[in-house]
Structures are given as C-alpha cells and as structure tokens.
Amino acid sequence: MAGVEPDVVLDVHRLHGVEAAGTLPRPRKLIVRRVSFSGVKHDAAGFERFSFDWDGLDTGLWAVLTDGNSQGKSSILKLVLAVLQGRLPGHVKPDVWNWIDGIDVSFDIDGIRFGVAVRKEVGVLKPSEARARVVRGMDPAIAVLHDGPADASFERAMSDVFMEELGFAKFRSYRSETDAASEHGWPAMSSALFIDGPGKAIFGGVANDGLPIRLMQLFIGMPWISTYSAASTALKSVQADDKADRETSGTQAGRAVGRRAELKAELAGLRETLAGLPDRDALRADLRAIDAQLLASGSRIASAKGQVDASTRAEADAISIHAGARSALQQAQDDAAAGYVFRRLRPSCCPACEASVQIGRFEATASETCGLCGNTDPPGDASHDAVPHLRDAVEDAARELRASRKRLAAAAGELLAAQGERERLEADLQAKGDAYVSLPDDTSILCAIAAAEARLDELARASAPVAVRKYGEHDLAVLEATVDVVEGKFKPLETEVLKEVSDALLRLAGEFGVRNLESLRLVGNGRLDVSQGAARCTSATLRRASRCASGSRPPWPSSTWRPLVGSDAIPVSSSSTPPARRRWTPRTSQP
C-alpha cells in the first residue's frame, strides 16, 4: 500500500486506531409500541389535568394530525426522542415539561420489549429530581436496567441499551474548528431517527463533523463504515498537522530577528545585574566546607580528649611507681644503716637476762662475729647491696614521670588547639550564615533571565525548520491510500442503495401530494437534490417553500387524532379511506 512495507502500514493503522471491519451489518428493527404521558396543564385559564395514551403502535407509517398548530404534535415526538436518548427534557418546551408528571414509552428492538417510565412532580424542571426506570423484557422475566434519577446515569443506561442491542460502535469524526478528532455515540446516532423541521442536515441534528454522511451510511448498513470513519478522521488530523507544520516553517522569520536582538540585549543586562550581586553559590560552598571542617574538628577534639585521659592515667601510674621506688630505696638505706649500727654495739649485760658480759669478750671476737650470740655475719648485707639497684630504679621512675608529664602537657595543648579551632570555625560559620541570610533576593532576576531564555528558544524553534513531526513520515500516504481503498469497497453498494432510497422518496413524495416533482436524488454526502418544475434545488429549499402547507386542516373532525397505517415499505396513500378513529382527551386539556 502506497509503496510502504506491510508492517509499516499495520503500525500506522494501529497508531491511529484504524481496524478492518468489512462485515455487512445485520438489519435491526426498532418499533415504538406505546407512548403515554400525563400531567396538569396550567395557564391563564386555570389548571386542568390531561393524559395522552397512544397504544397499539406497530410497523408502518403513523401520523399525528390536528386542525391547527400548537396542539401538541411536536411535543409528542420530542418526548419520544428525549426518552430514547435518555436526555430529559430534551427539546420539549419548558412549559410542557413543567406540566408533565408521568411518561411511559414502550419499544421493541428485534422483538425484545423495553419499557421506560419517568415520574416527577408537576412543576419540577430539574431532571435529577425526576425518577426514571428502564426494564428489559415482559412479565415475569423483567430485568431492571436502571432505577434512579433521570440524570446523566439515565442517559448512560439508554445509550448502553441501544448501542448493545443495535450492535453499534462509537465512531470518530474530525472537527475542523478545533483541529481535533471527536468521538460520537448514541446521542448523535439517535438524532438520525427524527427529522425536526427544515435544517442543514437530513440525517441528525448536527451538520458539522461530517455527521450526516456517517449517520446515513450507518443506518443504511454499509460495510467498512467504522474503518472508513477512523481512517478519514485520522487522515484529516494528519493533514491539518502537516499543513500547520508547513505554515509554521519560516512564517515569522523577519519579525523574529528583531525580537531576538531585543531579548538578547535584555538578557545581557539581566546577567550583568546578577553578576554584581554577591555570589550566593560561593557562600553556599563555603558553608558546606565549614560544616565539613567542623565535623573533622569534632573528631580531633574527641581524639585529643582521649589522649589527655590516657596521659593523665599514665602520669598517675608514673607518680605511683616513682613514689614506690623512692620508698624502697629509703627502706634499704635505713636497713643498711641500722645493721651497721647494731653490729658495733658493746653491751655490758645481756639484754635478755641482764647477766654481765665477760670483760674482754668483744675484743677477743672477730669483727664478723656477733659479740652477743657469736653468730658470724653474712658475707654481705642484702639491704646494703640493694641500694644501688633501687637508686637506679628511682632514677628510671623519675625519668618516666617527667616523660608522662610532658606527654600530658602535649595532649592538653592539642586539646586546647582543637577547641580553639572549633570556636573559630563556629564563629566563621555564624558570620557566613549571617552574610547568606542578608543577601539580596535574586529570584526575580533569575525568573526574568529564564523567561528571556525561554522566549529566545521559542523564537529559534519557530523560525527554524520543523525537525520533529508528530506523526511518522509514512502516515499521510498510508492513510490516504487506506481511505481510497476502503471507500472503493463500499461506494458501489452505497450508490445502489441510495438509488433505491431516492426512487422510494420520489414515490412517497408523490403519494403525499407533492406536485411537479420530477426527480429526487440522495447523494453520498447526505444532500438531497430535488428537480421540481424544471428547477433544481435542495431539500432545504424545498422544505422552506413547503412550510406554509405543514399546518393545513385534515379532512376529518378536529377532535380526534388518527394514525396512517401501512405496510413496512408502502404507506397508505393520501386518497385511502381513513382508518377507524381513536380518541384522546379534548383539545382543551392537551399540552
């Protein structure tokens, strides 16, 4: 397709939601079986209760006729439309909706009965204050589909009923006013069920978004319509984007040059002003650095305190060892001195028994022998021999004590230095913090710089060729080919069906009394071309010219309403004998 690989075509279709749906739809039949409503009419004449019940409806052509206008014909049909759409009060006139207190509509979809009942108080205008009940089936097999306020939930329930039962799927269309695709469901589809006087569209109440064409194709039952709608909508969206891209490229280049110069000058002035302000970033960096130094200073103080504690304990141990060594030295010296003294004593009597010592004993005894007991002294005195070693120990202990005190002093000095550094860092942090807080606010300048840079960037992108496309390079070609191929698949059948519809319309128009009508042709774009009396016009022109005959008096008594009954395809002609009359309440109580 379009000289593109099949995989690329499938990717484009997936991207834009285009799916193949070429099955011929199965015909579905919707028949309104009963329309009933009641209420209290109040006007200048007073209050009067009224009721309307149109029962026994079936296939064929039915009509509501009166002998004049403003008798309620349009209100009946608009009530039916409002109920089928789930949008109350719809297009019903406010005064009529104000009078009504009950509505009942029954209809069949392919033979399955559905019923809608709406109840409210007379005078209530808000749909949310009314109650709506939707049921499927007939007694005893009834399924309640909705029972609640007649608001948006009621509309969703009715939409679900018809979309499901009629086998419809939402379709997309492109809205040129907004350059965007929109999705349409039952509210748009149901508008094709009613023709509400002269308008721009034959099918549906809205002429934009190509809705009349899509609704005509949908209700005629053309295959490939959902595929065609998705592809054509995507194609229009891509074409619009492609056109915008081409128009954007180079359109404002001349004016952009001067504007860029102005913005650059403005940007330079703003940056110069910002540069004259204190450097906020540098201050923040200094504050972060001081925080890191404070953290290291805390670790240093903790380490110094540990050293002081250890040195203090070491000094105490050294003091204790030194005192012990000195005490031991003194004890040894005292012991040695006492032994020397006692060995040279010359007592005159025994200390134990006081017996007199023999004269000349001490002179006859060697100096190494005790004059009292005669024991020989050891070769050397232990205390006397230990004195030199203890004196060395005292000197070692004194040296260790001096070293421990020196280490303690060094640790204390380190602690004082660490604490002094911390105090200095804290003071510096306070000063830097005060300076940062007192900085002038540069937010407005930064915002102005950012805005100027953004405008410069926008101008640069607007004046430069578009480098990035919203869609791929093959999207446009693939979608154009898809639309052509899909249109070729259903166009012959559409032309054939529209020919049959045109012939049927021409026959019906003649049977309803339209004179001098030569041809009617319903074309694929939803327009009805009319040839009447050698003049060519459209259905809108014909309707405007025929409005004067829309309220002419019927050929039977005005106090009755009468349906025209015929087969599914051929209605009763205007010259047929009127069927049996059916009465409703007098006109004075009609809405």
MARTIKE-597520 format. One record per residue (C-alpha): residue in one letter; x, y negated, z. Coordinates in steps of 0.1 Angstrom, whole numbers, plus 5000, padded with zeros to 4 digits. Example, Ala and Ser with C-alpha at 12.3 -4.5 7.8 and 13.67 -1.06 7.14 Angstrom:
<atoms>
 rest   xx   yy   zz
    A 5123 5045 5078
    S 5137 5011 5071
</atoms>
This chain:
<atoms>
 rest   xx   yy   zz
    M 5000 5000 5000
    A 5014 4966 4990
    G 5048 4982 4983
    V 5052 4990 5020
    E 5060 5022 5037
    P 5030 5041 5051
    D 5044 5040 5086
    V 5047 5002 5084
    V 5010 5000 5072
    L 4999 5021 5102
    D 5018 4999 5125
    V 5002 4967 5111
    H 4968 4983 5114
    R 4974 4993 5150
    L 4987 4958 5158
    H 4955 4941 5145
    G 4930 4968 5157
    V 4921 4980 5122
    E 4907 5015 5123
    A 4893 5036 5094
    A 4855 5041 5098
    G 4842 5052 5064
    T 4813 5074 5076
    L 4779 5064 5063
    P 4758 5053 5093
    R 4728 5074 5102
    P 4695 5054 5099
    R 4679 5045 5133
    K 4644 5033 5138
    L 4632 5007 5164
    I 4595 5003 5169
    V 4578 4979 5193
    R 4548 4997 5208
    R 4533 4972 5232
    V 4536 4936 5241
    S 4518 4923 5272
    F 4521 4892 5294
    S 4500 4872 5318
    G 4501 4841 5339
    V 4484 4809 5349
    K 4482 4780 5324
    H 4481 4746 5340
    D 4478 4713 5321
    A 4458 4682 5323
    A 4426 4703 5321
    G 4435 4722 5352
    F 4445 4758 5360
    E 4433 4789 5342
    R 4446 4825 5343
    F 4454 4841 5309
    S 4465 4875 5297
    F 4476 4890 5264
    D 4479 4927 5256
    W 4490 4939 5221
    D 4489 4977 5223
    G 4490 5004 5198
    L 4517 4990 5176
    D 4533 5013 5151
    T 4553 5013 5119
    G 4542 4989 5091
    L 4537 4952 5088
    W 4519 4934 5116
    A 4509 4898 5118
    V 4495 4873 5144
    L 4472 4847 5128
    T 4453 4818 5142
    D 4433 4790 5127
    G 4458 4763 5137
    N 4492 4756 5151
    S 4503 4755 5188
    Q 4482 4785 5196
    G 4510 4808 5209
    K 4521 4828 5178
    S 4558 4818 5182
    S 4557 4823 5219
    I 4547 4859 5215
    L 4575 4867 5191
    K 4601 4847 5211
    L 4591 4866 5243
    V 4597 4899 5224
    L 4631 4886 5213
    A 4641 4874 5247
    V 4632 4907 5263
    L 4650 4928 5236
    Q 4681 4906 5241
    G 4678 4906 5279
    R 4681 4868 5278
    L 4653 4852 5296
    P 4636 4828 5289
    G 4655 4827 5256
    H 4639 4803 5231
    V 4605 4804 5249
    K 4593 4769 5256
    P 4598 4758 5293
    D 4561 4752 5299
    V 4551 4786 5286
    W 4579 4803 5307
    N 4567 4783 5337
    W 4531 4797 5333
    I 4541 4834 5330
    D 4542 4857 5360
    G 4545 4891 5342
    I 4558 4906 5309
    D 4557 4942 5297
    V 4573 4954 5265
    S 4575 4990 5253
    F 4595 5002 5223
    D 4608 5034 5208
    I 4643 5040 5195
    D 4643 5071 5173
    G 4613 5084 5192
    I 4626 5077 5227
    R 4604 5055 5247
    F 4618 5025 5266
    G 4599 5001 5288
    V 4608 4967 5302
    A 4588 4950 5330
    V 4595 4914 5342
    R 4578 4899 5372
    K 4581 4864 5387
    E 4561 4838 5405
    V 4542 4812 5384
    G 4564 4781 5384
    V 4597 4799 5387
    L 4621 4789 5360
    K 4654 4805 5370
    P 4659 4840 5355
    S 4679 4850 5386
    E 4647 4845 5407
    A 4627 4869 5384
    R 4629 4907 5386
    A 4634 4930 5356
    R 4631 4968 5354
    V 4643 4988 5324
    V 4633 5025 5321
    R 4641 5052 5296
    G 4616 5080 5288
    M 4580 5086 5299
    D 4564 5101 5330
    P 4575 5123 5346
    A 4610 5121 5331
    I 4619 5085 5336
    A 4654 5072 5340
    V 4658 5037 5356
    L 4685 5018 5337
    H 4681 4985 5356
    D 4661 4973 5385
    G 4672 4939 5397
    P 4674 4902 5389
    A 4666 4891 5353
    D 4701 4875 5350
    A 4733 4885 5333
    S 4730 4920 5347
    F 4697 4925 5329
    E 4713 4912 5297
    R 4742 4937 5300
    A 4717 4966 5306
    M 4697 4957 5275
    S 4729 4954 5255
    D 4741 4988 5267
    V 4708 5003 5257
    F 4708 4991 5221
    M 4745 4994 5215
    E 4744 5030 5227
    E 4711 5041 5212
    L 4716 5024 5178
    G 4752 5036 5175
    F 4766 5001 5172
    A 4801 4989 5180
    K 4812 4954 5186
    F 4827 4937 5156
    R 4852 4909 5153
    S 4850 4877 5132
    Y 4873 4847 5126
    R 4862 4813 5138
    S 4879 4786 5117
    E 4870 4758 5141
    T 4892 4773 5169
    D 4916 4793 5147
    A 4908 4824 5168
    A 4891 4857 5164
    S 4859 4863 5184
    E 4840 4895 5193
    H 4803 4899 5188
    G 4779 4924 5204
    W 4742 4929 5208
    P 4732 4893 5214
    A 4745 4884 5179
    M 4732 4916 5163
    S 4697 4913 5178
    S 4693 4878 5163
    A 4691 4895 5129
    L 4658 4911 5139
    F 4640 4878 5138
    I 4636 4850 5112
    D 4628 4819 5132
    G 4617 4794 5105
    P 4639 4776 5080
    G 4676 4778 5088
    K 4710 4781 5074
    A 4711 4819 5077
    I 4687 4847 5066
    F 4703 4872 5090
    G 4708 4860 5125
    G 4705 4826 5141
    V 4741 4815 5136
    A 4757 4807 5103
    N 4793 4804 5113
    D 4820 4831 5118
    G 4806 4849 5087
    L 4779 4865 5110
    P 4750 4865 5084
    I 4771 4886 5060
    R 4783 4911 5087
    L 4748 4915 5101
    M 4733 4921 5067
    Q 4759 4947 5060
    L 4755 4962 5094
    F 4717 4966 5092
    I 4717 4978 5056
    G 4740 5005 5068
    M 4771 5000 5047
    P 4801 5023 5054
    W 4835 5008 5062
    I 4820 4976 5076
    S 4837 4977 5110
    T 4870 4984 5092
    Y 4864 4955 5068
    S 4854 4931 5096
    A 4885 4939 5116
    A 4908 4936 5086
    S 4893 4904 5072
    T 4893 4888 5107
    A 4930 4898 5111
    L 4938 4885 5076
    K 4922 4851 5083
    S 4940 4848 5116
    V 4974 4857 5099
    Q 4967 4833 5070
    A 4959 4805 5094
    D 4991 4811 5114
    D 5011 4813 5081
    K 4996 4780 5069
    A 5004 4764 5103
    D 5039 4776 5101
    R 5044 4761 5066
    E 5028 4728 5076
    T 5049 4726 5108
    S 5082 4731 5090
    G 5096 4697 5081
    T 5064 4677 5085
    Q 5078 4652 5112
    A 5115 4652 5103
    G 5116 4614 5096
    R 5100 4603 5128
    A 5118 4630 5149
    V 5153 4614 5140
    G 5145 4581 5157
    R 5127 4597 5186
    R 5157 4620 5192
    A 5180 4590 5193
    E 5158 4573 5219
    L 5157 4604 5240
    K 5195 4609 5238
    A 5201 4573 5249
    E 5176 4577 5278
    L 5193 4610 5287
    A 5227 4594 5288
    G 5215 4566 5311
    L 5199 4591 5335
    R 5230 4612 5337
    E 5252 4582 5343
    T 5229 4572 5372
    L 5231 4607 5386
    A 5269 4608 5383
    G 5271 4576 5405
    L 5253 4594 5434
    P 5272 4614 5460
    D 5279 4649 5449
    R 5252 4670 5466
    D 5266 4702 5452
    A 5301 4694 5466
    L 5287 4687 5500
    R 5268 4720 5500
    A 5300 4738 5490
    D 5319 4720 5519
    L 5291 4730 5543
    R 5293 4766 5532
    A 5332 4766 5536
    I 5329 4751 5571
    D 5304 4778 5580
    A 5329 4805 5569
    Q 5357 4788 5589
    L 5335 4787 5620
    L 5329 4824 5616
    A 5367 4830 5614
    S 5373 4807 5643
    G 5349 4827 5664
    S 5368 4858 5656
    R 5401 4841 5665
    I 5387 4829 5699
    A 5374 4863 5707
    S 5409 4878 5699
    A 5427 4851 5719
    K 5404 4858 5749
    G 5413 4894 5747
    Q 5450 4886 5746
    V 5446 4863 5777
    D 5428 4891 5796
    A 5454 4917 5787
    S 5483 4893 5796
    T 5466 4885 5829
    R 5464 4921 5838
    A 5500 4927 5827
    E 5512 4898 5849
    A 5493 4912 5879
    D 5509 4946 5873
    A 5544 4929 5869
    I 5539 4910 5901
    S 5529 4941 5920
    I 5559 4961 5906
    H 5583 4932 5914
    A 5570 4930 5950
    G 5573 4967 5955
    A 5609 4967 5942
    R 5619 4939 5965
    S 5602 4956 5994
    A 5620 4989 5987
    L 5654 4970 5984
    Q 5648 4953 6016
    Q 5639 4985 6033
    A 5670 5002 6020
    Q 5692 4974 6031
    D 5676 4974 6066
    D 5681 5012 6069
    A 5717 5010 6059
    A 5724 4981 6084
    A 5706 5000 6112
    G 5726 5032 6107
    Y 5759 5013 6108
    V 5750 4996 6140
    F 5737 5027 6158
    R 5768 5048 6148
    R 5791 5023 6165
    L 5773 5021 6198
    R 5793 5032 6230
    P 5766 5040 6256
    S 5777 5045 6292
    C 5750 5071 6300
    C 5728 5094 6281
    P 5696 5078 6270
    A 5676 5110 6278
    C 5689 5119 6312
    E 5709 5089 6323
    A 5738 5111 6330
    S 5771 5093 6329
    V 5791 5097 6297
    Q 5826 5111 6303
    I 5852 5084 6302
    G 5873 5086 6271
    R 5846 5106 6251
    F 5843 5080 6223
    E 5880 5076 6219
    A 5885 5113 6216
    T 5857 5117 6190
    A 5864 5111 6153
    S 5845 5082 6138
    E 5825 5105 6116
    T 5811 5123 6147
    C 5783 5110 6169
    G 5796 5101 6203
    L 5763 5114 6219
    C 5754 5146 6201
    G 5786 5154 6184
    N 5770 5159 6150
    T 5791 5150 6121
    D 5777 5121 6099
    P 5767 5130 6062
    P 5794 5121 6037
    G 5775 5091 6025
    D 5745 5070 6038
    A 5714 5076 6014
    S 5700 5042 6021
    H 5733 5026 6015
    D 5737 5044 5983
    A 5702 5034 5970
    V 5707 4997 5975
    P 5725 4991 5941
    H 5698 5010 5922
    L 5670 4992 5940
    R 5687 4959 5933
    D 5687 4968 5896
    A 5650 4977 5898
    V 5642 4943 5914
    E 5660 4925 5886
    D 5642 4946 5859
    A 5609 4938 5876
    A 5617 4901 5877
    R 5626 4901 5840
    E 5593 4919 5831
    L 5573 4895 5853
    R 5589 4865 5835
    A 5581 4881 5801
    S 5545 4888 5811
    R 5540 4852 5823
    K 5555 4840 5790
    R 5531 4862 5771
    L 5502 4849 5792
    A 5511 4813 5785
    A 5513 4821 5748
    A 5479 4838 5748
    A 5464 4809 5768
    G 5479 4784 5743
    E 5464 4804 5714
    L 5430 4804 5730
    L 5432 4766 5736
    A 5442 4761 5699
    A 5414 4783 5687
    Q 5389 4765 5709
    G 5402 4731 5697
    E 5399 4742 5660
    R 5363 4753 5666
    E 5354 4720 5682
    R 5370 4702 5652
    L 5350 4724 5627
    E 5318 4718 5646
    A 5324 4681 5645
    D 5332 4683 5608
    L 5300 4703 5602
    Q 5279 4678 5620
    A 5294 4650 5600
    K 5289 4668 5567
    G 5254 4677 5576
    D 5245 4641 5585
    A 5260 4630 5552
    Y 5240 4656 5533
    V 5207 4646 5550
    S 5213 4610 5543
    L 5219 4615 5506
    P 5195 4595 5483
    D 5168 4617 5467
    D 5178 4626 5431
    T 5147 4647 5424
    S 5130 4621 5403
    I 5162 4616 5382
    L 5166 4654 5377
    C 5130 4657 5367
    A 5134 4628 5342
    I 5165 4645 5328
    A 5147 4678 5325
    A 5118 4662 5307
    A 5140 4644 5283
    E 5159 4676 5275
    A 5126 4694 5270
    R 5114 4668 5246
    L 5147 4669 5227
    D 5144 4707 5225
    E 5108 4705 5213
    L 5117 4680 5186
    A 5146 4702 5175
    R 5123 4732 5172
    A 5095 4712 5155
    S 5118 4697 5129
    A 5138 4729 5122
    P 5125 4758 5101
    V 5104 4783 5120
    A 5127 4812 5128
    V 5103 4834 5148
    R 5070 4844 5133
    K 5040 4855 5154
    Y 5034 4884 5130
    G 5057 4907 5110
    E 5068 4899 5075
    H 5046 4926 5060
    D 5013 4918 5079
    L 4999 4894 5054
    A 5005 4916 5024
    V 4992 4947 5041
    L 4961 4931 5054
    E 4953 4915 5020
    A 4956 4949 5004
    T 4935 4965 5031
    V 4907 4941 5026
    D 4908 4946 4988
    V 4908 4984 4992
    V 4881 4986 5018
    E 4859 4961 5000
    G 4861 4982 4969
    K 4849 5012 4988
    F 4815 4997 4998
    K 4809 4970 4973
    P 4792 4992 4946
    L 4768 5007 4972
    E 4762 4972 4986
    T 4753 4958 4952
    E 4730 4987 4945
    V 4712 4984 4979
    L 4709 4946 4976
    K 4694 4950 4941
    E 4667 4973 4956
    V 4661 4948 4985
    S 4659 4919 4961
    D 4633 4937 4940
    A 4613 4946 4971
    L 4614 4910 4983
    L 4601 4898 4949
    R 4572 4922 4950
    L 4564 4913 4986
    A 4565 4876 4978
    G 4540 4880 4950
    E 4517 4901 4972
    F 4518 4873 4999
    G 4507 4848 4973
    V 4540 4830 4963
    R 4533 4816 4928
    N 4556 4811 4898
    L 4583 4832 4913
    E 4605 4846 4886
    S 4633 4863 4905
    L 4649 4868 4939
    R 4684 4879 4943
    L 4700 4886 4977
    V 4738 4884 4971
    G 4767 4898 4992
    N 4774 4866 5011
    G 4739 4866 5026
    R 4724 4839 5003
    L 4690 4844 4987
    D 4690 4829 4952
    V 4655 4820 4940
    S 4642 4813 4905
    Q 4608 4796 4905
    G 4591 4778 4877
    A 4623 4777 4856
    A 4641 4761 4885
    R 4669 4776 4906
    C 4671 4771 4943
    T 4679 4790 4975
    S 4658 4805 5002
    A 4663 4774 5025
    T 4650 4751 4998
    L 4620 4774 4992
    R 4612 4776 5029
    R 4613 4738 5033
    A 4589 4734 5004
    S 4566 4761 5017
    R 4563 4749 5053
    C 4531 4730 5045
    A 4513 4763 5040
    S 4525 4780 5071
    G 4496 4770 5093
    S 4467 4773 5068
    R 4434 4787 5082
    P 4430 4825 5080
    P 4400 4840 5062
    W 4384 4854 5093
    P 4370 4839 5126
    S 4394 4819 5147
    S 4386 4836 5180
    T 4403 4868 5170
    W 4439 4879 5162
    R 4444 4906 5135
    P 4474 4928 5126
    L 4480 4936 5089
    V 4487 4973 5088
    G 4505 4992 5060
    S 4530 5020 5054
    D 4566 5018 5062
    A 4576 5004 5028
    I 4545 4989 5013
    P 4524 4964 5034
    V 4487 4957 5028
    S 4482 4931 5000
    S 4466 4898 5006
    S 4434 4910 4989
    S 4429 4940 5011
    T 4399 4943 5033
    P 4407 4931 5068
    P 4410 4960 5093
    A 4389 4963 5125
    R 4390 4932 5147
    R 4407 4933 5181
    R 4400 4906 5206
    W 4421 4889 5233
    T 4412 4862 5258
    P 4397 4830 5245
    R 4419 4804 5230
    T 4414 4780 5259
    S 4434 4805 5281
    Q 4461 4812 5255
    P 4497 4800 5262
</atoms>
